[in-house]
Amino acid sequence: MNYGIVAFPSKELQDFANSYRKRYDSHYAQIPPHITLRSAGEANDKTLQELAEQLHESASTLKPFDIHIGKASSFSPVTNAIYLKIDSTPELESIHELLYKEPFGGTPPHKFVPHITLAQGLSASEHDDIFGQIRMGDIDFKETISRIHLLYQLENGSWSVYETYRLRGE
């Protein structure tokens, strides 16, 4: 099965993202708005349990972290995806790096760009039109993330929370 590690933002930020996602994101029904901390990987039941135990241990040393979103951006021309750009911080970078070190292992599939997806799977003209609209809006969110979540993917493609971890580091 596939698994991933994410952080969910506040309800206010999720509502804002969903106001676009419900129209422009083909994954809207599969997962709520989120910050991907570790991209999807493969695991069996035993490996998933081992990951859960390691995340529990790691969460005791990780501190809650602040995020700031001040604008929308795009992955164009690589892909016609539009997202809320999260300002990178040393705390966010270190959590991402930790989740690719042993015992988690692996190599990030691409450069870490902290974000919350608003739209994907768009044609070039849709992308340009929607991106122009979103960029004109007033975007300013600041909040503290105090939990991360281990998710697994169901057969229908949707994602479900396997376990939630409170960041307890001092």
C-alpha positions as a Markdown table, in Angstrom:
| # | Residue | x | y | z |
|---|---|---|---|---|
| 1 | Met | 0.0 | 0.0 | 0.0 |
| 2 | Asn | 1.0 | 3.6 | -0.4 |
| 3 | Tyr | 1.7 | 5.8 | 2.6 |
| 4 | Gly | 2.7 | 9.5 | 3.0 |
| 5 | Ile | 3.4 | 11.9 | 5.8 |
| 6 | Val | 1.6 | 15.3 | 5.9 |
| 7 | Ala | 0.6 | 18.2 | 8.0 |
| 8 | Phe | -3.0 | 19.5 | 7.8 |
| 9 | Pro | -3.4 | 23.3 | 8.2 |
| 10 | Ser | -6.2 | 25.1 | 10.1 |
| 11 | Lys | -9.8 | 24.8 | 9.1 |
| 12 | Glu | -9.7 | 28.4 | 7.9 |
| 13 | Leu | -6.8 | 27.7 | 5.5 |
| 14 | Gln | -8.4 | 24.4 | 4.4 |
| 15 | Asp | -11.6 | 26.2 | 3.6 |
| 16 | Phe | -9.7 | 28.8 | 1.5 |
| 17 | Ala | -7.9 | 26.1 | -0.4 |
| 18 | Asn | -11.0 | 24.1 | -0.9 |
| 19 | Ser | -12.8 | 27.1 | -2.4 |
| 20 | Tyr | -10.5 | 26.5 | -5.4 |
| 21 | Arg | -9.8 | 22.8 | -5.1 |
| 22 | Lys | -13.4 | 21.8 | -5.4 |
| 23 | Arg | -13.4 | 23.3 | -8.9 |
| 24 | Tyr | -9.9 | 22.9 | -10.1 |
| 25 | Asp | -8.2 | 19.9 | -8.3 |
| 26 | Ser | -8.9 | 16.4 | -9.6 |
| 27 | His | -7.7 | 15.1 | -6.1 |
| 28 | Tyr | -10.2 | 17.2 | -4.2 |
| 29 | Ala | -12.3 | 14.2 | -3.0 |
| 30 | Gln | -9.3 | 12.0 | -2.2 |
| 31 | Ile | -7.5 | 14.1 | 0.4 |
| 32 | Pro | -8.0 | 17.4 | 2.3 |
| 33 | Pro | -5.7 | 20.3 | 1.8 |
| 34 | His | -2.3 | 19.4 | 3.2 |
| 35 | Ile | 1.5 | 20.0 | 3.3 |
| 36 | Thr | 3.3 | 17.0 | 2.0 |
| 37 | Leu | 6.3 | 16.3 | 4.3 |
| 38 | Arg | 7.2 | 13.0 | 2.7 |
| 39 | Ser | 5.9 | 12.0 | -0.7 |
| 40 | Ala | 4.0 | 8.7 | -1.2 |
| 41 | Gly | 6.0 | 5.5 | -0.7 |
| 42 | Glu | 5.3 | 1.8 | -0.6 |
| 43 | Ala | 4.8 | -0.1 | 2.6 |
| 44 | Asn | 3.3 | -3.4 | 3.8 |
| 45 | Asp | 1.4 | -3.7 | 7.1 |
| 46 | Lys | 4.5 | -4.5 | 9.0 |
| 47 | Thr | 6.5 | -1.6 | 7.5 |
| 48 | Leu | 3.7 | 0.8 | 8.1 |
| 49 | Gln | 3.6 | -0.2 | 11.8 |
| 50 | Glu | 7.4 | 0.3 | 12.1 |
| 51 | Leu | 7.1 | 3.7 | 10.4 |
| 52 | Ala | 4.3 | 4.6 | 12.9 |
| 53 | Glu | 6.5 | 3.6 | 15.9 |
| 54 | Gln | 9.5 | 5.6 | 14.5 |
| 55 | Leu | 7.2 | 8.7 | 13.9 |
| 56 | His | 6.0 | 8.5 | 17.5 |
| 57 | Glu | 9.6 | 8.5 | 18.7 |
| 58 | Ser | 10.6 | 11.3 | 16.3 |
| 59 | Ala | 7.6 | 13.5 | 17.2 |
| 60 | Ser | 8.9 | 13.7 | 20.8 |
| 61 | Thr | 11.9 | 15.6 | 19.6 |
| 62 | Leu | 10.3 | 17.7 | 16.9 |
| 63 | Lys | 9.0 | 21.2 | 17.8 |
| 64 | Pro | 5.7 | 22.7 | 16.5 |
| 65 | Phe | 6.6 | 24.9 | 13.5 |
| 66 | Asp | 5.2 | 28.2 | 12.1 |
| 67 | Ile | 4.2 | 28.6 | 8.5 |
| 68 | His | 3.5 | 31.7 | 6.5 |
| 69 | Ile | 1.7 | 31.8 | 3.2 |
| 70 | Gly | 1.8 | 35.1 | 1.3 |
| 71 | Lys | 1.2 | 34.2 | -2.3 |
| 72 | Ala | 0.1 | 31.7 | -4.8 |
| 73 | Ser | 2.6 | 30.2 | -7.2 |
| 74 | Ser | 2.8 | 27.6 | -10.0 |
| 75 | Phe | 4.9 | 24.6 | -11.1 |
| 76 | Ser | 4.4 | 25.7 | -14.7 |
| 77 | Pro | 5.9 | 24.9 | -17.2 |
| 78 | Val | 6.7 | 21.5 | -15.6 |
| 79 | Thr | 3.1 | 20.9 | -14.7 |
| 80 | Asn | 0.0 | 23.1 | -14.7 |
| 81 | Ala | -0.4 | 23.0 | -11.0 |
| 82 | Ile | -1.2 | 26.1 | -8.8 |
| 83 | Tyr | -0.4 | 26.2 | -5.1 |
| 84 | Leu | -0.2 | 28.3 | -2.0 |
| 85 | Lys | 3.5 | 28.9 | -1.5 |
| 86 | Ile | 4.7 | 28.2 | 2.1 |
| 87 | Asp | 7.8 | 30.2 | 3.1 |
| 88 | Ser | 10.5 | 27.7 | 3.7 |
| 89 | Thr | 12.0 | 27.7 | 7.2 |
| 90 | Pro | 14.9 | 25.7 | 8.8 |
| 91 | Glu | 12.3 | 23.8 | 11.0 |
| 92 | Leu | 10.3 | 22.8 | 8.0 |
| 93 | Glu | 13.3 | 21.8 | 6.0 |
| 94 | Ser | 14.7 | 19.7 | 8.9 |
| 95 | Ile | 11.4 | 17.8 | 9.3 |
| 96 | His | 11.4 | 17.0 | 5.6 |
| 97 | Glu | 15.1 | 15.9 | 5.7 |
| 98 | Leu | 14.4 | 13.7 | 8.8 |
| 99 | Leu | 11.6 | 11.9 | 7.0 |
| 100 | Tyr | 14.1 | 10.8 | 4.3 |
| 101 | Lys | 16.8 | 9.6 | 6.7 |
| 102 | Glu | 17.1 | 6.1 | 8.2 |
| 103 | Pro | 15.1 | 4.4 | 9.4 |
| 104 | Phe | 12.6 | 6.1 | 7.0 |
| 105 | Gly | 15.2 | 6.0 | 4.2 |
| 106 | Gly | 14.8 | 6.8 | 0.6 |
| 107 | Thr | 15.6 | 9.8 | -1.6 |
| 108 | Pro | 13.2 | 12.7 | -2.1 |
| 109 | Pro | 11.7 | 12.4 | -5.6 |
| 110 | His | 12.2 | 16.2 | -6.2 |
| 111 | Lys | 13.3 | 19.4 | -4.5 |
| 112 | Phe | 11.2 | 20.2 | -1.4 |
| 113 | Val | 8.8 | 23.0 | -2.2 |
| 114 | Pro | 6.5 | 23.4 | 0.8 |
| 115 | His | 3.0 | 24.1 | -0.5 |
| 116 | Ile | -0.7 | 23.4 | -0.5 |
| 117 | Thr | -2.1 | 22.5 | -3.9 |
| 118 | Leu | -5.1 | 24.6 | -5.2 |
| 119 | Ala | -5.4 | 23.3 | -8.8 |
| 120 | Gln | -3.9 | 20.6 | -10.9 |
| 121 | Gly | -4.6 | 18.7 | -14.2 |
| 122 | Leu | -5.4 | 22.0 | -16.0 |
| 123 | Ser | -5.0 | 22.8 | -19.6 |
| 124 | Ala | -2.5 | 25.6 | -20.4 |
| 125 | Ser | -5.3 | 28.2 | -21.0 |
| 126 | Glu | -7.2 | 27.1 | -17.8 |
| 127 | His | -3.9 | 27.4 | -15.8 |
| 128 | Asp | -3.2 | 30.9 | -17.1 |
| 129 | Asp | -6.7 | 32.2 | -16.4 |
| 130 | Ile | -7.1 | 30.7 | -12.9 |
| 131 | Phe | -3.5 | 31.5 | -11.9 |
| 132 | Gly | -4.1 | 35.2 | -12.9 |
| 133 | Gln | -7.3 | 35.3 | -10.8 |
| 134 | Ile | -5.7 | 33.7 | -7.7 |
| 135 | Arg | -2.6 | 35.9 | -7.8 |
| 136 | Met | -4.8 | 39.0 | -7.7 |
| 137 | Gly | -6.4 | 37.9 | -4.4 |
| 138 | Asp | -5.1 | 38.9 | -1.0 |
| 139 | Ile | -3.3 | 35.9 | 0.5 |
| 140 | Asp | -1.8 | 36.1 | 4.0 |
| 141 | Phe | -1.9 | 33.1 | 6.4 |
| 142 | Lys | 0.2 | 32.6 | 9.4 |
| 143 | Glu | -0.2 | 29.6 | 11.8 |
| 144 | Thr | 1.5 | 27.0 | 13.9 |
| 145 | Ile | 1.5 | 23.4 | 12.9 |
| 146 | Ser | 1.7 | 21.1 | 16.0 |
| 147 | Arg | 0.7 | 17.7 | 14.5 |
| 148 | Ile | 1.8 | 15.5 | 11.6 |
| 149 | His | -0.1 | 12.6 | 10.2 |
| 150 | Leu | 0.9 | 9.2 | 8.7 |
| 151 | Leu | -1.6 | 8.4 | 5.9 |
| 152 | Tyr | -2.3 | 5.4 | 3.8 |
| 153 | Gln | -4.0 | 5.1 | 0.5 |
| 154 | Leu | -7.2 | 3.1 | 0.1 |
| 155 | Glu | -8.0 | 1.0 | -2.9 |
| 156 | Asn | -10.4 | 3.8 | -4.3 |
| 157 | Gly | -7.4 | 6.2 | -4.3 |
| 158 | Ser | -8.5 | 8.3 | -1.3 |
| 159 | Trp | -6.2 | 8.8 | 1.7 |
| 160 | Ser | -6.9 | 8.0 | 5.3 |
| 161 | Val | -5.1 | 8.9 | 8.5 |
| 162 | Tyr | -3.3 | 5.9 | 10.0 |
| 163 | Glu | -2.0 | 7.8 | 13.0 |
| 164 | Thr | -1.6 | 11.4 | 14.2 |
| 165 | Tyr | 1.5 | 12.7 | 16.1 |
| 166 | Arg | 1.7 | 15.7 | 18.3 |
| 167 | Leu | 5.0 | 17.5 | 17.9 |
| 168 | Arg | 6.3 | 17.6 | 21.5 |
| 169 | Gly | 9.9 | 18.8 | 21.2 |
| 170 | Glu | 11.2 | 21.6 | 23.5 |
